[in-house]
């Protein structure tokens, strides 16, 4: 008799964004003439930068020739892209990251979900609340949690991110081994200072823990004092893995390209207490379970780092930040307490309403889709998230509708 992995039965009924999609589809079916503006899921809406399109076309043309055809590429990514990443995203900011410490992939979601495979099933895991659901759900699937009760899984150390701590969690009160951090944060849009991040790095070193640092939204940072990478912090190479993506800064959500950084000094421990380098473990996993990102996509990603590409990406990010400014201004005028929007495409809005009730109210009265904060964790109850990923015209219309609805 074949048995299932019963850890999957612990998961909540469906993925948050699937629930949202079903509710929106049901509403649209009942109101086919109603115009809906989506400020919920963090999918971008503007086309790829021109430099990326040009590189894409050139690479596709190459693939149509005998001399330019590329079959299986290196699982870790082509050297031309890994080198461009190392030089522009890290070395230019004083972070000592080499090209061979970078692993190109088809998405940060995949990498943040898969990285936990490297670590023991009894690893003590600390996860922020509210949180991007993938961090939590993949640890549930792996069997690191108990049952779900009162809004939380047993066996997980939850790092409360609340109004009281400005949505930057405090150090855990109990020892942990694996720590998930995301800044600028999804969903709250909050940021972390270098001084605050240093506290986490020091904690990881003292406790032989490892930080999984999701920096997918670093391109939206406007405050020059804030770190774009955890490797700007002294000692982080030993205790941190960083995840990045081309999805939000360059519009690759439908094209799929991201990367993970695993420094060679980064270590975990075997059952005998001996230090083991994580770099070759991730390389082994990557080579076994992944066949690489396509050559044309990697050429398109490389173009992000050209002079033309950099200018176009800045313009793209700037357009979304302009949307965020508008959302934040109107939300403030309506009297809501909020965070995010200044160095992030997300605005996290505090209210006295139940999150899903607020979602339904905005959908029904305003025809605007938000994301209910309760879907991100217990600490998200009473909040909603608005995303700046849309056209400025749609955001203007959405905020006017919200103003009237409220």
C-alpha positions as CSV (number, residue, x, y, z in Angstrom):
1,X,0.0,0.0,0.0
2,X,1.5,3.3,-1.1
3,X,1.2,5.9,1.6
4,X,1.3,9.7,1.1
5,X,3.5,12.2,2.9
6,X,1.0,13.1,5.6
7,X,2.7,16.3,6.3
8,X,0.8,17.7,3.3
9,X,-2.4,17.1,5.2
10,X,-1.3,19.6,7.8
11,X,-1.3,22.4,5.3
12,X,-4.2,24.8,5.2
13,X,-6.8,24.2,2.5
14,X,-5.1,26.1,-0.2
15,X,-2.4,28.6,-1.0
16,X,-3.3,32.2,-0.1
17,X,-3.2,33.6,-3.6
18,X,-5.3,30.7,-4.9
19,X,-8.0,31.6,-2.4
20,X,-7.9,35.2,-3.6
21,X,-8.1,34.2,-7.2
22,X,-11.1,32.0,-6.5
23,X,-12.9,34.8,-4.7
24,X,-12.2,37.3,-7.5
25,X,-13.3,34.8,-10.1
26,X,-16.5,34.2,-8.3
27,X,-17.2,37.9,-7.9
28,X,-16.4,38.5,-11.6
29,X,-18.8,35.7,-12.6
30,X,-21.6,37.2,-10.6
31,X,-20.8,40.7,-11.8
32,X,-19.5,40.3,-15.4
33,X,-19.8,44.0,-16.1
34,X,-17.8,45.1,-13.1
35,X,-14.3,46.5,-13.7
36,X,-11.8,45.1,-11.2
37,X,-8.5,46.7,-10.4
38,X,-6.0,44.3,-8.9
39,X,-3.6,45.6,-6.2
40,X,-3.3,42.3,-4.5
41,X,-0.7,39.7,-5.8
42,X,2.8,41.0,-6.4
43,X,2.8,40.4,-10.1
44,X,4.3,43.1,-12.2
45,X,2.3,44.8,-15.0
46,X,4.9,46.6,-17.2
47,X,6.8,45.0,-20.1
48,X,10.4,43.9,-20.0
49,X,13.0,46.6,-20.4
50,X,14.0,47.3,-24.0
51,X,17.6,46.2,-23.4
52,X,16.3,42.8,-22.2
53,X,14.1,42.3,-25.2
54,X,16.9,43.2,-27.6
55,X,19.2,40.6,-25.9
56,X,16.4,38.1,-25.9
57,X,15.9,38.4,-29.6
58,X,19.6,38.2,-30.3
59,X,19.9,35.1,-28.2
60,X,16.9,33.4,-29.9
61,X,18.4,34.1,-33.3
62,X,21.6,32.5,-32.1
63,X,19.7,29.4,-31.1
64,X,18.6,29.1,-34.7
65,X,22.1,28.7,-36.0
66,X,24.5,25.7,-35.9
67,X,27.3,27.8,-34.4
68,X,25.1,29.7,-31.9
69,X,22.9,26.9,-30.6
70,X,23.0,26.2,-26.9
71,X,21.7,22.9,-25.4
72,X,22.0,22.1,-21.7
73,X,23.9,24.9,-20.0
74,X,25.7,24.8,-16.7
75,X,23.2,24.2,-13.9
76,X,24.7,27.0,-11.9
77,X,24.2,29.5,-14.7
78,X,26.4,30.8,-17.5
79,X,29.6,32.6,-16.4
80,X,28.6,35.8,-18.3
81,X,25.5,36.3,-16.0
82,X,27.1,35.1,-12.8
83,X,30.0,37.5,-13.3
84,X,27.7,40.4,-14.1
85,X,25.7,39.7,-10.9
86,X,28.8,39.5,-8.7
87,X,30.3,42.7,-10.0
88,X,27.1,44.8,-10.1
89,X,25.0,43.6,-7.2
90,X,27.7,42.9,-4.7
91,X,31.2,44.0,-5.4
92,X,30.0,47.4,-6.4
93,X,28.5,47.8,-2.9
94,X,31.6,46.5,-1.1
95,X,30.3,42.9,-0.6
96,X,32.8,40.3,-1.4
97,X,30.8,37.8,-3.5
98,X,32.4,35.8,-6.3
99,X,30.8,34.6,-9.5
100,X,31.1,30.9,-8.5
101,X,29.1,31.6,-5.3
102,X,26.1,32.5,-7.4
103,X,23.5,29.9,-8.5
104,X,21.1,31.1,-11.3
105,X,17.6,29.6,-11.0
106,X,14.1,30.0,-12.3
107,X,12.7,31.9,-9.3
108,X,13.4,33.0,-5.7
109,X,10.1,31.3,-4.7
110,X,11.6,27.9,-5.8
111,X,14.9,28.6,-4.1
112,X,13.5,29.8,-0.8
113,X,11.3,26.7,-0.8
114,X,13.9,24.2,-1.8
115,X,16.8,25.4,0.4
116,X,15.4,23.8,3.5
117,X,16.1,20.4,1.9
118,X,19.8,20.8,2.9
119,X,19.1,20.8,6.6
120,X,18.1,18.2,9.2
121,X,14.5,17.5,9.8
122,X,14.9,18.4,13.5
123,X,16.3,21.9,12.7
124,X,14.6,24.5,14.9
125,X,13.1,27.0,12.5
126,X,12.3,30.7,13.1
127,X,9.9,32.4,10.7
128,X,8.5,35.9,10.9
129,X,4.8,36.5,11.3
130,X,3.4,37.9,9.0
131,X,5.4,36.1,6.3
132,X,5.5,35.1,2.7
133,X,3.7,31.7,2.9
134,X,6.4,29.7,1.0
135,X,8.8,29.8,3.9
136,X,6.4,28.2,6.3
137,X,4.5,25.8,4.0
138,X,7.7,24.1,2.7
139,X,8.8,23.4,6.2
140,X,5.4,22.0,7.0
141,X,5.7,19.7,3.9
142,X,9.2,18.6,5.1
143,X,7.8,17.5,8.5
144,X,9.4,20.1,10.8
145,X,6.1,21.1,12.4
146,X,3.4,19.7,14.5
147,X,-0.3,20.3,13.9
148,X,-1.9,23.6,13.1
149,X,-3.8,25.1,16.1
150,X,-5.0,28.6,17.0
151,X,-3.5,30.1,13.8
152,X,0.0,28.6,14.1
153,X,2.0,25.4,13.7
154,X,3.5,23.7,16.7
155,X,7.3,23.3,16.4
156,X,7.9,26.7,14.7
157,X,9.4,29.7,16.4
158,X,7.3,32.6,15.2
159,X,9.0,36.0,15.1
160,X,6.2,38.5,15.7
161,X,6.5,41.6,13.4
162,X,4.0,44.1,14.7
163,X,3.3,47.8,15.0
164,X,5.1,47.8,18.4
165,X,8.5,46.7,16.9
166,X,7.9,48.6,13.6
167,X,7.6,45.2,11.8
168,X,11.2,44.3,12.5
169,X,11.1,41.2,14.7
170,X,13.1,40.8,17.9
171,X,15.6,38.0,18.4
172,X,14.0,34.7,19.3
173,X,13.6,34.0,23.0
174,X,14.6,30.4,22.5
175,X,17.5,28.8,20.5
176,X,16.9,28.3,16.8
177,X,19.0,26.9,13.9
178,X,17.4,28.3,10.8
179,X,16.2,31.9,10.5
180,X,14.1,33.4,7.6
181,X,14.4,37.1,7.1
182,X,13.0,39.2,4.2
183,X,13.8,42.9,3.7
184,X,12.4,45.0,2.2
185,X,9.7,42.8,3.7
186,X,7.0,40.9,1.9
187,X,4.2,41.5,3.0
188,X,4.7,44.5,5.3
189,X,7.1,46.6,3.2
190,X,9.2,47.3,6.3
191,X,13.0,47.7,6.0
192,X,15.9,46.9,8.3
193,X,18.9,49.1,9.1
194,X,22.5,47.9,9.0
195,X,22.7,48.1,12.8
196,X,19.6,45.9,13.2
197,X,20.8,43.4,10.6
198,X,24.2,43.2,12.4
199,X,22.4,42.1,15.5
200,X,20.9,39.1,13.6
201,X,24.3,38.2,12.0
202,X,25.9,38.3,15.4
203,X,23.1,36.1,16.9
204,X,23.6,33.6,14.1
205,X,27.3,33.4,14.7
206,X,26.9,33.0,18.4
207,X,24.3,30.3,18.1
208,X,25.7,28.4,15.1
209,X,22.6,29.3,13.2
210,X,22.0,30.2,9.6
211,X,20.0,33.1,8.1
212,X,18.1,32.7,4.9
213,X,17.9,36.3,3.7
214,X,15.3,37.1,1.0
215,X,16.3,40.3,-0.8
216,X,13.9,40.1,-3.7
217,X,12.8,43.7,-3.3
218,X,16.1,45.4,-2.7
219,X,15.9,47.4,-6.0
220,X,13.1,49.4,-4.4
221,X,15.3,50.8,-1.6
222,X,15.6,54.6,-1.9
223,X,17.2,55.2,1.5
224,X,21.0,55.1,0.9
225,X,21.6,54.2,4.5
226,X,19.8,50.9,4.2
227,X,21.5,47.6,3.3
228,X,20.7,46.1,-0.1
229,X,22.4,42.8,0.8
230,X,23.1,41.0,4.1
231,X,26.7,40.7,2.8
232,X,27.2,44.4,3.5
233,X,27.3,43.3,7.1
234,X,30.6,42.0,8.5
235,X,30.6,38.3,9.2
236,X,27.5,37.5,7.1
237,X,29.4,35.3,4.7
238,X,29.7,32.7,7.4
239,X,26.1,32.6,8.4
240,X,23.8,33.7,5.6
241,X,22.4,32.6,2.2
242,X,20.8,35.4,0.1
243,X,18.0,35.1,-2.5
244,X,17.5,37.6,-5.3
245,X,15.2,37.8,-8.3
246,X,14.8,39.6,-11.6
247,X,11.0,39.4,-11.3
248,X,10.2,42.7,-9.6
249,X,13.0,45.0,-10.7
250,X,13.1,43.9,-14.4
251,X,9.6,42.3,-14.9
252,X,10.8,38.7,-15.2
253,X,7.8,37.2,-13.4
254,X,6.7,35.5,-16.7
255,X,10.2,34.9,-17.9
256,X,11.6,33.3,-14.8
257,X,15.1,34.2,-13.7
258,X,16.6,34.6,-10.2
259,X,19.6,33.6,-8.2
260,X,20.8,32.4,-4.8
261,X,24.2,33.3,-3.2
262,X,25.9,30.7,-1.1
263,X,29.3,31.9,0.1
264,X,32.0,29.2,0.5
265,X,32.5,30.2,4.1
266,X,28.8,29.5,4.9
267,X,28.6,26.4,7.1
268,X,26.3,24.1,9.0
269,X,27.1,21.1,11.2
270,X,26.9,17.3,10.9
271,X,25.6,15.1,13.7
272,X,29.1,14.9,15.2
273,X,29.3,18.6,15.4
274,X,31.8,19.1,12.6
275,X,31.5,22.1,10.3
276,X,30.3,21.4,6.8
277,X,30.4,23.9,3.9
278,X,26.8,24.5,2.6
279,X,28.1,25.6,-0.9
280,X,28.9,22.1,-2.2
281,X,25.6,20.7,-0.8
282,X,23.5,23.3,-2.6
283,X,25.6,22.7,-5.8
284,X,24.9,19.0,-5.5
285,X,21.2,19.6,-5.0
286,X,21.1,22.2,-7.9
287,X,22.8,19.8,-10.3
288,X,20.6,16.9,-9.4
289,X,17.2,18.6,-9.4
290,X,17.6,21.5,-11.9
291,X,18.7,21.7,-15.5
292,X,19.4,25.4,-15.7
293,X,17.7,28.5,-16.9
294,X,17.5,28.8,-20.7
295,X,20.3,30.6,-22.6
296,X,18.0,33.4,-24.0
297,X,16.6,34.2,-20.6
298,X,20.1,34.4,-19.1
299,X,21.2,36.7,-21.9
300,X,18.1,38.9,-21.2
301,X,19.0,39.0,-17.5
302,X,22.6,39.9,-18.3
303,X,21.2,43.0,-20.2
304,X,19.8,44.3,-17.0
305,X,23.4,45.2,-16.1
306,X,24.2,47.1,-19.3
307,X,24.1,50.9,-19.1
308,X,20.9,50.9,-21.1
309,X,19.4,48.2,-19.0
310,X,20.3,49.9,-15.7
311,X,18.6,53.1,-16.8
312,X,15.5,51.2,-17.9
313,X,15.3,49.2,-14.7
314,X,15.6,52.4,-12.7
315,X,12.7,53.9,-14.7
316,X,10.6,50.7,-14.2
317,X,11.2,50.6,-10.4
318,X,10.6,54.3,-10.2
319,X,7.2,53.9,-11.9
320,X,6.1,51.4,-9.3
321,X,7.4,53.6,-6.5
322,X,5.4,56.5,-7.9
323,X,2.3,54.3,-7.5
324,X,3.4,53.4,-4.0
325,X,3.7,57.1,-3.1
326,X,0.2,57.7,-4.3
327,X,-1.3,54.7,-2.4
328,X,0.5,55.7,0.8
329,X,-0.6,59.3,0.5
330,X,-4.3,58.4,0.1
331,X,-4.2,55.8,2.8
332,X,-2.7,58.4,5.2
333,X,-5.3,60.9,4.2
334,X,-8.0,58.4,5.0
335,X,-6.6,58.1,8.5
336,X,-5.1,54.7,8.4
337,X,-1.9,53.7,10.1
338,X,0.4,52.0,7.6
339,X,4.0,51.0,6.8
340,X,5.9,50.5,3.6
341,X,5.7,52.2,0.2
342,X,8.7,54.4,0.8
343,X,11.4,51.7,0.1
344,X,9.0,48.9,-1.1
345,X,6.2,48.3,-3.6
346,X,3.9,47.1,-0.7
347,X,1.8,49.2,1.7
348,X,0.7,47.3,4.9
349,X,-2.4,48.9,6.2
350,X,-3.7,48.6,9.8
351,X,-7.4,48.7,10.4
352,X,-10.0,47.5,13.0
353,X,-11.7,45.2,10.5
354,X,-11.2,41.5,10.0
355,X,-8.8,41.1,7.1
356,X,-11.0,38.9,4.9
357,X,-14.0,41.2,5.6
358,X,-11.9,44.2,4.5
359,X,-11.0,42.2,1.4
360,X,-14.6,41.5,0.6
361,X,-15.7,45.0,1.3
362,X,-13.1,46.5,-1.1
363,X,-13.9,44.0,-3.7
364,X,-17.7,44.5,-3.5
365,X,-17.8,48.3,-2.9
366,X,-14.8,49.4,-4.9
367,X,-13.9,46.6,-7.3
368,X,-10.4,46.6,-5.9
369,X,-8.4,43.5,-5.0
370,X,-6.1,43.7,-2.0
371,X,-4.4,40.9,0.0
372,X,-5.9,40.1,3.4
373,X,-3.1,40.3,6.0
374,X,-4.5,37.2,7.9
375,X,-3.3,35.1,4.9
376,X,0.3,35.9,5.9
377,X,0.0,34.8,9.5
378,X,-1.6,35.4,12.9
379,X,0.0,38.9,13.3
380,X,-1.5,39.9,9.9
381,X,-5.1,39.8,11.2
382,X,-6.6,43.3,11.0
383,X,-4.3,44.3,8.1
384,X,-4.5,44.3,4.4
385,X,-1.7,44.7,1.8
386,X,-1.9,46.9,-1.3
387,X,0.6,46.4,-4.1
388,X,2.0,49.1,-6.3
389,X,2.3,46.8,-9.3
390,X,-0.1,48.3,-11.8
391,X,-0.4,51.3,-14.1
392,X,-0.5,54.8,-12.5
393,X,-3.8,55.4,-14.1
394,X,-5.3,52.2,-12.5
395,X,-3.8,53.1,-9.2
396,X,-5.4,56.5,-9.4
397,X,-8.8,55.0,-10.2
398,X,-8.4,52.4,-7.4
399,X,-7.5,54.9,-4.8
400,X,-10.5,57.1,-5.7
401,X,-12.8,54.1,-5.5
402,X,-11.3,53.2,-2.1
403,X,-11.8,56.8,-0.9
404,X,-15.4,56.7,-1.9
405,X,-16.0,53.2,-0.5
406,X,-14.6,54.2,2.9
